[in-house]
Amino acid sequence: MSAATISDTVQVKPKRELPWRRRGEAGFDKPTLLSFVGRYVLLIFCLIITIGPFIWELSTSLKGQGEDIYSFPPNLIPQQPTLDNYAEVLRTIPVINYAWHSLAVGIATVITNVIFATFAGYAFAQMKFKGKGICMAIILSTLLLPGEVTLTSQYLTIKSLGLANSLAGVFLPGAISAMNVLLMYTAARAIPNSILDAAAIDGATTYQRLRHIVWPNVKGMASVVALMSFIGAWDDFLWPLVVLNDPAKYTLTVGMQYLQSSFGANQRVVAAGTMIALIPLIILFACAQKFFFKGVEAGGVKG
């Protein structure tokens, strides 16, 4: 059979079009002008919703007494920029002391959540014991309850322990979070059982498996747990307000409430206090965002 005959008998099948790519339609790599404009309109809209209130609050905190802060559309660039509002906040409340209290509670919350959530996540993901499913269901069921539902029982527990009106009482209910346990459970579950079984056969103890196998693969998620735990402890307002009755022991968010009662007519001072409480979180997230996004993307076992 000649080459010409073979070429006649062989039929080349046409390329099959992907189901999401019809003829005449643009792909994801070449968007149409309408979709291109729509994406940026949506991004700008989301930017205005998320960043707009922060920019307005920052602008208000820098405006002088002669400027109108309720004009529409708002004037975001102060005509008479001043730091007098921040100085008034520092003269009115002991910001430094309150910030130290919030920092102490936040650091303690981070340490306990990272340690206990890692242990609990590993136990639920890799260990076998009776009642594991029931325990996991109880922990997950707490996510369905709003914090206000358990507020009274938590206060009675803290009061019975003699920790009312103390920073320890503020910290203890947030020492471990069910959401953080779930996050660490998800990270620990991605570790193949064969690796842990091989380590156990080689004589590795549970602590050694946690230190040399589990922790290197879940520390990315642990950074997410640490950051979210600190932000939650720093921003918490209701629980410290319930537990603490001595102004000398207030956290920063509770101390800022005094500005609202004393300077309710002057929202410039209130905005300055809000920015003082918010700036540390912005700095923290700016410094730790690399670890945060790496933790979110972390998945498989590292070689």
C-alpha positions as CSV (number, residue, x, y, z in Angstrom):
1,M,0.0,0.0,0.0
2,S,1.4,3.3,-1.0
3,A,1.9,6.3,1.1
4,A,-0.8,8.2,-0.8
5,T,-3.3,5.4,-0.2
6,I,-2.5,5.4,3.5
7,S,-2.9,9.1,3.8
8,D,-6.3,8.8,2.1
9,T,-7.5,6.1,4.5
10,V,-6.3,7.9,7.7
11,Q,-8.9,10.5,8.7
12,V,-7.8,13.2,11.1
13,K,-10.5,13.9,13.7
14,P,-11.3,17.5,14.2
15,K,-10.4,19.1,17.5
16,R,-13.2,18.9,20.0
17,E,-14.3,22.2,21.3
18,L,-14.5,22.6,25.1
19,P,-18.0,22.7,26.5
20,W,-17.5,26.2,27.8
21,R,-16.0,27.6,24.6
22,R,-18.5,27.9,21.8
23,R,-17.6,29.3,18.4
24,G,-17.7,33.1,18.4
25,E,-17.3,33.4,22.2
26,A,-14.2,34.9,23.8
27,G,-12.2,32.9,26.3
28,F,-11.1,33.8,29.8
29,D,-7.8,35.0,28.6
30,K,-9.3,37.4,26.0
31,P,-12.3,39.1,27.7
32,T,-14.7,41.3,25.7
33,L,-14.8,45.0,26.3
34,L,-18.1,44.7,28.2
35,S,-16.8,42.0,30.6
36,F,-13.6,44.0,31.1
37,V,-15.5,47.1,32.1
38,G,-17.9,45.1,34.2
39,R,-15.1,43.6,36.2
40,Y,-13.5,46.9,37.1
41,V,-16.9,48.5,37.9
42,L,-17.5,45.6,40.3
43,L,-14.0,46.0,41.8
44,I,-14.5,49.7,42.3
45,F,-17.9,49.2,43.9
46,C,-16.4,46.6,46.4
47,L,-13.5,49.0,47.1
48,I,-15.9,51.8,47.9
49,I,-18.0,49.7,50.2
50,T,-15.0,48.2,52.1
51,I,-12.5,51.1,52.1
52,G,-14.9,54.0,52.0
53,P,-16.0,54.0,55.7
54,F,-12.3,53.8,56.8
55,I,-11.3,56.7,54.6
56,W,-14.3,58.8,55.8
57,E,-13.4,58.0,59.5
58,L,-9.8,58.9,58.9
59,S,-10.7,62.1,57.2
60,T,-13.1,63.0,60.0
61,S,-10.5,62.5,62.7
62,L,-8.2,65.0,61.0
63,K,-10.7,67.8,60.4
64,G,-10.8,70.9,62.4
65,Q,-13.7,72.3,64.4
66,G,-14.7,74.7,61.6
67,E,-15.2,72.0,59.0
68,D,-18.5,70.3,58.2
69,I,-18.2,66.5,58.6
70,Y,-21.8,65.8,57.5
71,S,-21.7,67.4,54.0
72,F,-22.8,65.4,51.0
73,P,-20.9,64.4,49.0
74,P,-18.4,64.1,51.8
75,N,-15.2,66.1,51.5
76,L,-12.5,63.5,52.2
77,I,-9.6,65.9,52.1
78,P,-9.5,68.0,55.3
79,Q,-9.2,71.7,54.6
80,Q,-7.8,72.4,58.0
81,P,-5.9,69.2,58.9
82,T,-5.1,68.9,62.6
83,L,-4.0,66.4,65.2
84,D,-5.9,68.1,68.1
85,N,-8.5,65.4,68.0
86,Y,-5.9,62.7,68.7
87,A,-4.4,64.8,71.5
88,E,-7.8,65.2,73.0
89,V,-8.2,61.4,73.1
90,L,-4.9,61.0,74.8
91,R,-5.8,63.6,77.4
92,T,-9.2,62.1,78.1
93,I,-8.4,58.4,78.5
94,P,-5.3,56.4,79.4
95,V,-4.8,55.0,75.9
96,I,-1.5,53.4,76.6
97,N,-2.7,51.4,79.6
98,Y,-5.8,50.2,77.8
99,A,-3.7,49.2,74.8
100,W,-1.4,47.1,77.0
101,H,-4.5,45.4,78.5
102,S,-5.8,44.6,75.0
103,L,-2.3,43.4,73.9
104,A,-2.0,41.1,76.9
105,V,-5.4,39.5,76.3
106,G,-4.6,39.2,72.6
107,I,-1.3,37.5,73.1
108,A,-2.7,35.1,75.6
109,T,-5.5,34.3,73.3
110,V,-3.2,33.6,70.4
111,I,-0.9,31.3,72.4
112,T,-3.7,29.1,73.8
113,N,-5.7,29.0,70.5
114,V,-2.6,27.9,68.5
115,I,-1.6,25.2,71.0
116,F,-4.9,23.8,71.9
117,A,-6.4,24.0,68.4
118,T,-3.4,22.2,67.0
119,F,-3.7,19.4,69.5
120,A,-7.5,19.1,69.1
121,G,-7.3,19.3,65.3
122,Y,-4.6,16.5,65.2
123,A,-6.6,14.3,67.6
124,F,-9.8,14.6,65.6
125,A,-8.1,14.2,62.2
126,Q,-5.6,11.4,62.8
127,M,-6.3,9.6,66.1
128,K,-9.0,7.0,66.7
129,F,-11.0,7.0,70.0
130,K,-14.5,6.2,71.1
131,G,-17.0,9.1,70.9
132,K,-14.9,11.1,68.4
133,G,-17.8,11.8,66.2
134,I,-20.0,12.9,69.1
135,C,-17.2,15.2,70.4
136,M,-16.8,16.7,67.0
137,A,-20.5,17.3,66.6
138,I,-20.7,19.0,69.9
139,I,-17.8,21.3,69.0
140,L,-19.3,22.1,65.6
141,S,-22.7,22.7,67.1
142,T,-21.3,25.6,69.1
143,L,-20.7,27.5,65.8
144,L,-24.5,27.6,65.4
145,L,-25.0,29.6,68.6
146,P,-24.5,33.3,68.7
147,G,-22.2,34.5,71.4
148,E,-25.0,36.4,73.2
149,V,-26.8,33.1,73.9
150,T,-24.0,31.9,76.2
151,L,-23.1,35.3,77.6
152,T,-25.0,34.7,80.9
153,S,-23.6,31.2,81.5
154,Q,-20.1,32.4,80.7
155,Y,-20.4,35.3,83.2
156,L,-21.7,33.0,85.9
157,T,-18.8,30.6,85.3
158,I,-16.2,33.3,85.4
159,K,-17.8,34.8,88.5
160,S,-17.8,31.4,90.3
161,L,-14.1,31.1,89.5
162,G,-13.4,34.4,91.1
163,L,-12.2,35.9,87.8
164,A,-14.8,38.7,87.4
165,N,-13.4,42.2,86.9
166,S,-10.0,40.8,85.8
167,L,-8.2,40.5,82.5
168,A,-8.0,36.7,83.1
169,G,-11.8,36.6,83.1
170,V,-11.7,38.5,79.8
171,F,-9.3,36.1,78.2
172,L,-10.6,32.7,79.4
173,P,-13.7,32.3,77.3
174,G,-11.7,32.9,74.2
175,A,-8.8,30.6,75.1
176,I,-9.9,28.2,72.3
177,S,-12.4,28.6,69.5
178,A,-14.4,26.0,67.8
179,M,-13.7,27.6,64.4
180,N,-10.0,27.4,65.1
181,V,-10.3,23.7,66.0
182,L,-12.1,23.1,62.7
183,L,-9.4,25.0,60.7
184,M,-6.6,23.0,62.3
185,Y,-8.6,19.8,61.8
186,T,-8.8,20.5,58.1
187,A,-5.1,21.2,57.9
188,A,-4.1,18.0,59.9
189,R,-6.5,15.9,57.8
190,A,-4.5,16.6,54.7
191,I,-1.5,14.8,56.1
192,P,-1.4,11.2,54.7
193,N,-1.9,8.5,57.3
194,S,1.0,6.5,55.8
195,I,3.5,9.1,56.9
196,L,2.3,9.1,60.4
197,D,2.1,5.3,60.5
198,A,5.6,5.0,59.2
199,A,6.8,7.4,61.9
200,A,5.0,5.3,64.6
201,I,6.6,2.1,63.3
202,D,10.0,3.8,63.6
203,G,9.3,4.4,67.2
204,A,8.3,8.1,67.1
205,T,6.1,9.2,70.0
206,T,3.0,11.3,69.7
207,Y,4.9,14.4,70.6
208,Q,7.6,13.7,68.1
209,R,5.0,13.1,65.3
210,L,3.4,16.4,66.3
211,R,6.7,18.3,66.3
212,H,8.4,16.8,63.2
213,I,5.5,15.9,60.9
214,V,2.3,17.6,61.9
215,W,3.5,21.0,62.8
216,P,5.6,21.7,59.7
217,N,2.5,21.0,57.6
218,V,-0.1,22.9,59.7
219,K,2.0,26.0,60.7
220,G,0.6,27.9,57.7
221,M,-2.9,27.4,59.0
222,A,-1.7,28.1,62.5
223,S,-0.6,31.6,61.3
224,V,-4.2,32.2,60.1
225,V,-5.5,31.0,63.5
226,A,-3.1,33.3,65.3
227,L,-3.9,36.4,63.3
228,M,-7.7,35.9,63.5
229,S,-7.5,35.1,67.2
230,F,-5.6,38.3,67.9
231,I,-8.0,40.5,65.8
232,G,-11.0,38.9,67.6
233,A,-9.5,39.5,71.0
234,W,-8.5,43.0,70.2
235,D,-11.8,44.0,68.7
236,D,-14.0,42.3,71.4
237,F,-16.3,44.8,73.1
238,L,-19.3,43.1,74.6
239,W,-17.6,40.5,76.8
240,P,-15.0,42.9,78.4
241,L,-17.8,45.4,79.0
242,V,-19.8,42.7,80.9
243,V,-16.8,41.3,82.9
244,L,-15.0,44.5,83.8
245,N,-16.4,47.2,86.1
246,D,-13.2,48.9,87.1
247,P,-12.2,51.6,84.6
248,A,-8.5,51.1,85.4
249,K,-8.7,47.5,83.9
250,Y,-10.6,48.4,80.7
251,T,-9.4,47.1,77.4
252,L,-9.0,49.6,74.6
253,T,-12.3,49.0,72.9
254,V,-14.2,49.4,76.1
255,G,-12.2,52.5,77.1
256,M,-13.2,54.1,73.8
257,Q,-16.8,53.9,74.9
258,Y,-16.1,56.8,77.2
259,L,-15.4,59.0,74.2
260,Q,-18.9,58.3,72.8
261,S,-20.5,59.3,76.1
262,S,-18.3,62.4,76.7
263,F,-17.8,63.6,73.1
264,G,-21.0,62.4,71.4
265,A,-21.6,65.8,69.9
266,N,-18.0,66.0,68.6
267,Q,-17.6,63.0,66.3
268,R,-14.1,64.2,65.3
269,V,-12.8,63.0,68.7
270,V,-14.7,59.7,68.5
271,A,-13.3,59.1,65.0
272,A,-9.8,59.8,66.3
273,G,-10.3,57.2,69.1
274,T,-11.6,54.7,66.6
275,M,-8.5,55.2,64.4
276,I,-6.2,54.8,67.4
277,A,-7.8,51.4,68.2
278,L,-7.7,50.4,64.5
279,I,-4.2,51.4,63.5
280,P,-2.4,48.6,65.4
281,L,-4.5,46.0,63.6
282,I,-3.7,47.6,60.2
283,I,0.0,47.5,61.0
284,L,-0.2,43.9,62.2
285,F,-2.0,42.7,59.2
286,A,0.3,44.6,56.8
287,C,3.3,42.8,58.4
288,A,1.7,39.4,58.6
289,Q,-0.3,39.3,55.4
290,K,2.3,37.1,53.7
291,F,2.0,34.4,56.3
292,F,-1.8,34.8,56.3
293,F,-2.2,34.1,52.6
294,K,0.4,31.4,52.7
295,G,-1.6,29.7,55.4
296,V,-4.8,30.0,53.5
297,E,-3.2,28.4,50.4
298,A,-1.4,25.7,52.4
299,G,-2.5,22.2,51.6
300,G,-0.4,19.2,50.8
301,V,2.5,17.7,52.7
302,K,5.8,19.4,52.1
303,G,8.6,17.2,50.9
